[in-house]
């Protein structure tokens, strides 16, 4: 019995030592992970303008020049770090507390006065002159790509994540967006009669529509709908041209600029014989959801899909 006791004791001692080693290993691994997280900087990123931008340490003061970048930053948990936003920013509500730094024309002096560690610009919406002025004053500017498809939106989110030390969070956000988009695709994949859709982005008398090679055109393809407009980009159309298109569904994206836009479209003279008008298939989609190339773009696709194919979402 004494021998058995000694053997058992030795076994327990060995197990305890192994557990201790494992625990120490986990602690060591955890410490190494934390150290890696803290020493991830400096990072060098090739931004949307093609420049290599080196960020030496985690940004604590961030200015966003466009709403899409602001929404990305907030989604990555960087609300406290955001100190300045554009005049167009309205989401989330917390942006109302932030310093406004201008609209299409950025107040460069105001941005400089905020002393940001990082400025999030946009390759298409921020003037090169403003970017150059900021850079010449020693301010780090990351020019985010102007996304024209879903993959580029994902790239934008990951770029901001890398620049701000939130790469893991960015990867999770992208993964969730991809999953949400997959669900929308699945629900519309079984549609038997593909509808023709006309998306109007500016009302009469200056009618502009979403044409081919636009993000909205890709959204229509994603939900198995056909773009009624065959011209590229954002063509200006007259009312007779739209009548000839004879779409099954009309989508307006005016936002607050036009009161009750769908009803105004339904009442346009000469349009009564169009399929969309006869069947009262005219709907408004939140422009911020389909125009801002950030995390909420998937919500925009869903809103569009539900307007075009409501039965698929019952």
C-alpha positions as CSV (number, residue, x, y, z in Angstrom):
1,X,0.0,0.0,0.0
2,X,2.9,2.3,0.8
3,X,4.4,1.7,-2.6
4,X,1.0,2.4,-4.3
5,X,0.7,5.6,-2.3
6,X,4.2,6.7,-3.4
7,X,3.4,5.9,-7.0
8,X,0.1,7.8,-6.9
9,X,1.8,10.8,-5.2
10,X,4.5,10.9,-7.9
11,X,1.9,10.7,-10.6
12,X,0.0,13.6,-9.1
13,X,3.2,15.6,-8.7
14,X,4.1,15.0,-12.4
15,X,0.5,16.0,-13.5
16,X,0.7,19.1,-11.4
17,X,4.1,20.0,-12.9
18,X,2.8,19.5,-16.4
19,X,-0.3,21.6,-15.7
20,X,1.9,24.3,-14.3
21,X,4.0,24.2,-17.4
22,X,0.9,24.4,-19.5
23,X,-0.5,27.3,-17.5
24,X,2.9,29.1,-17.6
25,X,2.9,28.4,-21.4
26,X,-0.6,29.9,-21.8
27,X,0.4,32.9,-19.7
28,X,3.6,33.3,-21.7
29,X,1.6,32.9,-24.9
30,X,-1.0,35.5,-23.7
31,X,1.8,37.9,-22.8
32,X,3.4,37.4,-26.1
33,X,0.1,38.0,-27.9
34,X,-0.4,41.2,-25.9
35,X,3.1,42.3,-26.7
36,X,2.5,41.5,-30.4
37,X,-0.7,43.6,-30.2
38,X,1.1,46.5,-28.7
39,X,4.2,46.3,-31.0
40,X,2.2,45.8,-34.2
41,X,3.3,49.3,-35.2
42,X,4.8,50.7,-37.2
43,X,2.7,49.4,-40.1
44,X,3.1,50.4,-43.8
45,X,0.0,50.4,-45.9
46,X,-0.4,51.0,-49.7
47,X,-3.4,53.3,-49.7
48,X,-6.0,54.1,-52.3
49,X,-3.8,56.7,-54.0
50,X,-1.0,54.1,-54.4
51,X,1.2,55.7,-51.8
52,X,2.9,53.7,-49.0
53,X,1.8,55.2,-45.7
54,X,3.7,54.3,-42.6
55,X,1.9,54.7,-39.3
56,X,4.3,54.5,-36.3
57,X,1.9,54.0,-33.5
58,X,-1.8,53.4,-32.7
59,X,-3.7,56.5,-33.7
60,X,-5.5,58.2,-30.7
61,X,-6.8,61.2,-32.6
62,X,-8.5,60.5,-35.9
63,X,-10.3,62.9,-38.3
64,X,-12.5,61.4,-41.0
65,X,-13.2,63.5,-44.1
66,X,-16.1,61.4,-45.6
67,X,-19.1,59.6,-44.0
68,X,-18.2,56.1,-45.3
69,X,-14.8,56.3,-43.5
70,X,-16.5,57.5,-40.3
71,X,-19.0,54.7,-40.3
72,X,-16.1,52.2,-40.8
73,X,-14.2,53.7,-37.9
74,X,-17.2,53.5,-35.6
75,X,-17.9,50.0,-36.6
76,X,-14.3,49.1,-35.6
77,X,-15.0,50.6,-32.1
78,X,-13.1,53.8,-32.7
79,X,-15.8,56.3,-31.7
80,X,-13.7,57.8,-28.9
81,X,-10.7,58.3,-31.2
82,X,-12.7,60.2,-33.8
83,X,-12.3,63.9,-33.1
84,X,-13.5,65.5,-36.4
85,X,-15.9,64.6,-39.2
86,X,-17.3,66.1,-42.3
87,X,-20.5,68.3,-42.4
88,X,-22.3,65.4,-44.2
89,X,-21.7,63.0,-41.3
90,X,-24.9,62.0,-39.5
91,X,-24.4,58.4,-38.5
92,X,-24.1,57.2,-35.8
93,X,-25.7,59.8,-33.6
94,X,-22.5,60.3,-31.7
95,X,-21.0,62.2,-34.7
96,X,-23.1,65.2,-33.8
97,X,-20.8,65.7,-30.9
98,X,-17.7,65.8,-33.1
99,X,-16.1,68.9,-34.6
100,X,-17.2,69.5,-38.2
101,X,-14.4,70.2,-40.6
102,X,-16.3,71.1,-43.8
103,X,-18.2,69.5,-46.6
104,X,-16.9,69.0,-50.2
105,X,-14.4,71.8,-49.4
106,X,-12.4,70.7,-46.4
107,X,-11.4,73.4,-43.9
108,X,-7.7,72.4,-43.8
109,X,-6.8,74.9,-41.1
110,X,-9.5,73.4,-38.8
111,X,-8.2,69.9,-39.4
112,X,-4.6,71.0,-38.6
113,X,-5.8,72.7,-35.4
114,X,-7.3,69.4,-34.2
115,X,-3.8,67.9,-34.2
116,X,-4.8,64.5,-35.5
117,X,-2.6,61.4,-35.5
118,X,-4.4,60.2,-38.6
119,X,-6.7,61.6,-41.2
120,X,-8.9,59.2,-43.2
121,X,-9.4,60.7,-46.7
122,X,-11.0,59.3,-49.9
123,X,-9.3,59.0,-53.2
124,X,-12.4,60.3,-55.1
125,X,-14.0,62.7,-52.7
126,X,-11.0,64.5,-51.1
127,X,-9.2,67.0,-53.2
128,X,-5.5,66.3,-53.8
129,X,-4.7,69.9,-52.8
130,X,-6.2,69.3,-49.3
131,X,-4.3,66.1,-48.9
132,X,-1.1,67.7,-49.9
133,X,-1.6,70.6,-47.5
134,X,-2.3,68.2,-44.6
135,X,0.8,66.2,-45.4
136,X,3.0,69.2,-45.7
137,X,2.0,70.1,-42.2
138,X,3.2,66.7,-40.9
139,X,-0.2,65.1,-40.7
140,X,-0.5,61.4,-41.6
141,X,-3.2,61.0,-44.3
142,X,-4.5,57.6,-45.3
143,X,-6.4,57.8,-48.6
144,X,-9.0,55.1,-48.6
145,X,-10.0,53.6,-51.9
146,X,-13.3,54.7,-53.5
147,X,-15.1,51.4,-53.5
148,X,-17.2,50.4,-56.5
149,X,-17.9,46.8,-55.5
150,X,-18.3,44.7,-52.4
151,X,-14.7,43.4,-52.5
152,X,-13.4,46.9,-52.5
153,X,-15.6,47.8,-49.5
154,X,-14.1,44.9,-47.6
155,X,-10.7,46.1,-48.6
156,X,-11.5,49.6,-47.3
157,X,-12.6,48.2,-43.9
158,X,-9.5,46.1,-43.6
159,X,-7.3,49.0,-44.6
160,X,-8.7,51.2,-41.8
161,X,-8.4,48.2,-39.5
162,X,-4.7,47.8,-40.2
163,X,-4.1,51.5,-39.8
164,X,-5.7,51.7,-36.5
165,X,-4.7,48.4,-34.9
166,X,-8.1,46.8,-35.2
167,X,-7.4,44.3,-37.9
168,X,-9.0,41.4,-36.1
169,X,-12.2,43.5,-35.6
170,X,-12.1,44.5,-39.2
171,X,-11.9,40.8,-40.3
172,X,-14.9,40.0,-38.2
173,X,-16.9,42.8,-39.6
174,X,-16.1,41.8,-43.1
175,X,-17.0,38.1,-42.4
176,X,-20.4,39.1,-41.0
177,X,-21.1,41.3,-44.0
178,X,-20.2,38.5,-46.4
179,X,-22.6,36.2,-44.4
180,X,-25.4,38.7,-44.6
181,X,-24.9,39.2,-48.3
182,X,-24.9,35.4,-48.8
183,X,-28.3,35.2,-47.2
184,X,-29.7,37.9,-49.5
185,X,-28.3,36.1,-52.5
186,X,-29.8,32.8,-51.4
187,X,-33.3,34.4,-50.9
188,X,-33.3,36.0,-54.4
189,X,-31.6,33.1,-56.2
190,X,-34.9,31.3,-56.6
191,X,-36.6,34.2,-58.3
192,X,-38.2,32.9,-61.5
193,X,-39.1,36.1,-63.3
194,X,-36.2,38.5,-63.2
195,X,-37.4,42.1,-62.9
196,X,-36.1,45.1,-64.8
197,X,-35.3,48.0,-62.4
198,X,-34.8,51.7,-63.0
199,X,-32.9,53.5,-60.3
200,X,-33.3,57.3,-60.3
201,X,-30.8,59.2,-58.3
202,X,-31.9,62.7,-59.2
203,X,-35.6,63.8,-60.0
204,X,-37.2,65.6,-62.9
205,X,-36.4,68.0,-64.6
206,X,-32.7,67.0,-64.3
207,X,-33.1,63.2,-64.2
208,X,-30.0,61.2,-63.6
209,X,-30.0,57.4,-63.3
210,X,-27.7,54.6,-62.2
211,X,-26.2,52.9,-65.3
212,X,-23.9,50.1,-66.0
213,X,-20.5,49.8,-64.2
214,X,-21.8,51.4,-61.0
215,X,-22.1,49.9,-57.6
216,X,-25.9,50.1,-57.8
217,X,-25.7,48.1,-61.1
218,X,-23.7,45.4,-59.2
219,X,-26.3,45.4,-56.4
220,X,-29.0,44.7,-59.0
221,X,-27.0,41.8,-60.4
222,X,-26.5,40.5,-56.9
223,X,-30.2,40.3,-56.2
224,X,-30.9,38.8,-59.7
225,X,-32.5,41.9,-61.2
226,X,-31.8,43.6,-64.5
227,X,-30.8,47.3,-64.8
228,X,-33.2,49.0,-67.2
229,X,-30.5,51.6,-68.0
230,X,-28.0,50.4,-70.6
231,X,-25.7,53.4,-70.6
232,X,-22.6,53.5,-68.5
233,X,-22.1,55.3,-65.2
234,X,-24.7,58.1,-64.3
235,X,-26.4,59.1,-67.5
236,X,-28.8,62.1,-67.7
237,X,-32.1,61.1,-69.2
238,X,-35.2,62.9,-70.4
239,X,-38.7,61.6,-69.4
240,X,-39.3,60.1,-72.9
241,X,-36.2,58.0,-72.6
242,X,-37.3,56.7,-69.3
243,X,-40.8,55.9,-70.6
244,X,-39.2,53.8,-73.4
245,X,-37.3,51.8,-70.8
246,X,-40.6,50.7,-69.3
247,X,-39.1,49.1,-66.1
248,X,-41.0,46.7,-63.8
249,X,-39.8,48.6,-60.7
250,X,-38.6,52.2,-60.1
251,X,-36.3,53.0,-57.2
252,X,-35.7,56.5,-56.0
253,X,-32.7,57.5,-53.9
254,X,-33.3,61.2,-53.1
255,X,-33.3,61.0,-49.4
256,X,-34.7,64.1,-47.7
257,X,-34.2,66.3,-50.8
258,X,-37.6,65.5,-52.2
259,X,-40.7,65.0,-50.1
260,X,-42.6,61.8,-50.9
261,X,-40.6,61.0,-54.0
262,X,-42.4,57.7,-55.0
263,X,-45.7,59.5,-55.1
264,X,-44.3,62.3,-57.3
265,X,-43.0,59.7,-59.7
266,X,-46.4,57.9,-59.8
267,X,-48.0,61.2,-60.7
268,X,-45.7,62.2,-63.6
269,X,-47.6,63.0,-66.7
270,X,-47.2,60.6,-69.6
271,X,-45.8,57.8,-67.3
272,X,-49.1,56.1,-66.6
273,X,-48.6,53.3,-69.2
274,X,-45.3,52.2,-67.7
275,X,-45.4,48.8,-66.0
276,X,-43.9,50.2,-62.7
277,X,-46.5,53.0,-62.6
278,X,-49.5,50.8,-63.5
279,X,-48.6,48.3,-60.9
280,X,-47.5,50.9,-58.3
281,X,-44.0,49.5,-58.1
282,X,-42.2,52.7,-57.1
283,X,-40.2,52.7,-53.9
284,X,-37.7,54.9,-52.0
285,X,-34.4,53.4,-50.8
286,X,-32.3,55.1,-48.1
287,X,-29.5,56.8,-50.2
288,X,-27.1,56.6,-47.3
289,X,-27.4,52.8,-47.3
290,X,-26.7,52.4,-51.0
291,X,-24.3,55.3,-51.5
292,X,-22.0,55.1,-48.5
293,X,-19.5,52.3,-49.1
294,X,-19.2,51.2,-45.5
295,X,-20.5,48.5,-43.2
296,X,-24.2,49.4,-43.8
297,X,-24.0,48.8,-47.6
298,X,-25.3,45.3,-47.0
299,X,-28.4,46.8,-45.4
300,X,-28.9,48.9,-48.5
301,X,-28.7,45.8,-50.7
302,X,-31.3,44.1,-48.5
303,X,-33.6,47.1,-48.6
304,X,-33.3,47.2,-52.4
305,X,-33.9,43.4,-52.6
306,X,-37.0,43.7,-50.4
307,X,-38.4,46.5,-52.6
308,X,-37.9,44.5,-55.9
309,X,-38.7,41.0,-54.6
310,X,-40.8,41.4,-51.5
311,X,-42.2,37.8,-51.7
312,X,-38.7,36.4,-51.4
313,X,-38.4,37.9,-47.9
314,X,-41.8,36.9,-46.5
